[in-house]
Each structure stands twice: as C-alpha cells, then as structure tokens.
C-alpha cells in the first residue's frame, strides 16, 4: 500500500502508470460472472499486477492506493 512506504512514492506511481499504459483490460470477476470492474492487468513473470484506488481502476495513477499481485493461473 502506498501509505506504508512514502519513500517509494515515485516508484509506486511509475508502476501504476506502467500498468495503465501497457496492461490489458479484463473484466472482474471473470466470465461467466457479470463483471463489476474492468481492471488493467500487467503480466510480469509468473504474476499479474493491477492497481486500485477509491474508484477502483478508474483513478489516476497518483490517486491509486494499492498495487495487487496474483499468480497466473
């Protein structure tokens, strides 16, 4: 979470920008469920990353508060 490491704020925002610019937009939850969100996911190695803020994926990078990571399935 961004608040835990204020010394890494620039890196946090840069990763949020990278996810938004190069990530692939996918629905969540995935089909066949009805999607609630359409997040940008960036695959790096064996994980995918996505960033969220108070409005989910739609917040600008500097307003996002958390970067999530999940193993690829």
JOWO-V139426 format. One record per backbone hydrogen bond with DSSP energy under -0.5 kcal/mol. CO is the residue of the C=O (numbers start at 1). NH is the residue of the N-H. E is the energy in kcal/mol with one decimal. If there is no record, write none. Layout:
co-><CO;CO>
nh-><NH;NH>
e-><E;E>
//
This chain:
co-><1;1;2;5;6;8;9;10;11;12;13;14;15;16;17;18;19;24;26;28;28;30;37;39;39;41;41;42;42;44;46;47;48;49;50;52;52;53;55;56;56;60;60;61;63;65;66;66;68;70>
nh-><4;5;5;8;9;12;13;14;15;16;17;18;19;20;21;22;23;41;39;36;37;33;28;26;41;24;43;44;49;47;72;44;70;42;68;65;66;56;58;53;59;63;64;64;54;2;52;68;50;48>
e-><-1.2;-0.7;-0.8;-2.3;-1.4;-2.6;-2.6;-2.2;-2.3;-2.2;-2.4;-2.2;-2.5;-2.2;-2.5;-2.7;-1.9;-2.3;-1.4;-2.8;-2.6;-1.4;-2.7;-2.7;-0.5;-3.0;-0.5;-0.5;-2.5;-1.6;-2.5;-2.4;-2.1;-2.6;-3.8;-2.6;-2.0;-2.1;-1.0;-1.9;-0.7;-2.1;-0.7;-1.0;-0.5;-2.4;-2.6;-0.5;-1.6;-2.7>
//
